[in-house]
Amino acid sequence: MERDYLILAHQYYDSSIRHLESEDDLRLSYAALDMRLAIEATIYKKCEMLGQFKEELPKNVWQPKPLLLRIEQLHPELNTKMKIAVAIAESDAPPSNESEWIQFPIDIKILGKDYGTLGGYVHMTTPHDLESVSYDKIRKKLAEIIERWAILVKSWHFTVTPRLVTNNACKSCGTRLLYSEDFIIQRKTIRCLSQDCGAEYKINQKLELEYLSAFEIPCMHCSNVMDVHKSQIGKYIDQVVIGKQPSLILECPVCAGKTKGFVGISYESKPHGKI
């Protein structure tokens, strides 16, 4: 049976309300858990609404916060204070009275923050906080989050076709870069959507992508200089810390020659008088 994420979100929302309205403080953790599930389902629904571009998202990225970052890169308008306004008029002209318009906020950034807050309520209270925990404050905060979600979700059946740029490939992993033209206008950092990469690009004065490389390595076979992003060497750092010296092989995009390098850590001596 096909399940709709938005329907599931409303079901978990209703369940969260029932837990919250009970007078049992122990059920507050269930209210928080159900609301987290409602937020997860809401974010998954927005991913489905990306249409053909949802296939560009890595299959191994499912956590809400990383998904929100990727959705924002495709729909930056969803991370603003912009609202969608709808009005019903009897004439051809739109109503001039603001009170006749129904406004729907579409800012999704708050979902990530609320999701993290709710996570603090689904675990056992630590011994340090056990005596000072206030269930009234928790109940009030849960009510705020639930109300905020109920308002936000009303706008989620509205969808805007993103103006995407898709003709660039990541210099780090070769994956197609996918981002909205609005990201260029806003001069935001572009990130590779691949879970295993995460290479970053800034927008320069000419409104062009500029690769943020960690360092450069000359090709051993030609005059080309290869950019190395921090994500390419990050996975080797743990090996270095335990005393190993891992190597990496870079393939030149110009001559296809391979250059072998090693990853290490340089320790500087402490200045005199410093501990």
QUILIN-V62131 format. One record per backbone hydrogen bond with DSSP energy under -1.0 kcal/mol. CO is the residue of the C=O (numbers start at 1). NH is the residue of the N-H. E is the energy in kcal/mol with one decimal. If there is no record, write none. Layout:
BEGIN
co=CO nh=NH e=E
co=CO nh=NH e=E
END
This chain:
BEGIN
co=4 nh=8 e=-2.3
co=5 nh=9 e=-2.5
co=6 nh=10 e=-1.9
co=7 nh=11 e=-2.0
co=8 nh=12 e=-2.5
co=9 nh=13 e=-2.2
co=10 nh=14 e=-2.6
co=11 nh=15 e=-2.1
co=12 nh=16 e=-2.4
co=13 nh=17 e=-2.1
co=14 nh=18 e=-2.0
co=15 nh=19 e=-2.1
co=16 nh=20 e=-2.4
co=17 nh=21 e=-2.5
co=24 nh=27 e=-1.5
co=25 nh=28 e=-1.6
co=27 nh=31 e=-1.9
co=28 nh=32 e=-2.3
co=29 nh=33 e=-2.3
co=30 nh=34 e=-2.6
co=31 nh=35 e=-1.8
co=32 nh=36 e=-2.1
co=33 nh=37 e=-2.1
co=34 nh=38 e=-1.9
co=35 nh=39 e=-2.1
co=36 nh=40 e=-2.5
co=37 nh=41 e=-2.5
co=38 nh=42 e=-2.0
co=39 nh=43 e=-2.4
co=40 nh=44 e=-2.5
co=41 nh=45 e=-2.0
co=42 nh=46 e=-1.8
co=43 nh=47 e=-1.9
co=44 nh=48 e=-1.9
co=45 nh=49 e=-1.6
co=47 nh=50 e=-1.5
co=48 nh=51 e=-1.4
co=50 nh=53 e=-1.5
co=51 nh=54 e=-1.6
co=52 nh=55 e=-1.0
co=53 nh=56 e=-1.4
co=54 nh=57 e=-1.1
co=58 nh=61 e=-1.4
co=63 nh=67 e=-2.0
co=64 nh=68 e=-2.5
co=65 nh=69 e=-1.9
co=66 nh=70 e=-1.6
co=67 nh=71 e=-2.7
co=68 nh=72 e=-2.5
co=69 nh=73 e=-1.3
co=70 nh=74 e=-1.0
co=71 nh=75 e=-3.0
co=73 nh=180 e=-2.3
co=75 nh=78 e=-2.0
co=76 nh=79 e=-1.7
co=78 nh=108 e=-3.6
co=82 nh=106 e=-1.3
co=84 nh=104 e=-3.1
co=86 nh=102 e=-3.3
co=97 nh=100 e=-1.8
co=98 nh=101 e=-1.7
co=102 nh=86 e=-2.5
co=104 nh=84 e=-2.8
co=108 nh=111 e=-1.4
co=109 nh=113 e=-1.2
co=110 nh=114 e=-2.9
co=111 nh=115 e=-2.5
co=112 nh=116 e=-1.7
co=113 nh=117 e=-2.1
co=114 nh=118 e=-2.6
co=115 nh=119 e=-1.3
co=117 nh=120 e=-1.1
co=118 nh=121 e=-1.8
co=126 nh=130 e=-1.1
co=129 nh=133 e=-1.2
co=134 nh=138 e=-1.9
co=135 nh=139 e=-2.6
co=136 nh=140 e=-2.2
co=137 nh=141 e=-2.5
co=138 nh=142 e=-2.6
co=139 nh=143 e=-2.0
co=140 nh=144 e=-1.8
co=141 nh=145 e=-2.2
co=142 nh=146 e=-2.7
co=143 nh=147 e=-2.3
co=144 nh=148 e=-2.3
co=145 nh=149 e=-2.3
co=146 nh=150 e=-2.1
co=147 nh=151 e=-1.5
co=148 nh=152 e=-2.3
co=149 nh=153 e=-2.8
co=152 nh=155 e=-1.7
co=153 nh=156 e=-1.2
co=155 nh=158 e=-1.6
co=162 nh=164 e=-1.2
co=163 nh=181 e=-3.1
co=165 nh=179 e=-1.3
co=168 nh=177 e=-2.9
co=170 nh=174 e=-1.6
co=175 nh=170 e=-3.2
co=179 nh=165 e=-3.1
co=180 nh=183 e=-1.2
co=181 nh=185 e=-1.7
co=182 nh=186 e=-2.4
co=183 nh=188 e=-2.3
co=190 nh=201 e=-2.6
co=194 nh=197 e=-1.2
co=199 nh=192 e=-2.5
co=200 nh=212 e=-2.4
co=201 nh=190 e=-2.9
co=202 nh=210 e=-2.5
co=204 nh=207 e=-2.1
co=208 nh=204 e=-2.5
co=210 nh=202 e=-2.4
co=211 nh=213 e=-1.4
co=215 nh=228 e=-2.5
co=217 nh=226 e=-3.1
co=224 nh=219 e=-3.0
co=226 nh=217 e=-2.8
co=228 nh=214 e=-2.7
co=228 nh=215 e=-1.5
co=229 nh=232 e=-1.7
co=230 nh=234 e=-1.6
co=233 nh=236 e=-1.5
co=234 nh=237 e=-1.0
co=236 nh=240 e=-1.7
co=237 nh=241 e=-2.3
co=238 nh=242 e=-1.2
co=239 nh=244 e=-2.3
co=240 nh=243 e=-1.8
co=246 nh=263 e=-2.5
co=248 nh=261 e=-3.1
co=250 nh=259 e=-2.9
co=252 nh=256 e=-1.6
co=257 nh=252 e=-3.1
co=259 nh=250 e=-3.0
co=261 nh=248 e=-2.7
co=271 nh=274 e=-1.9
END
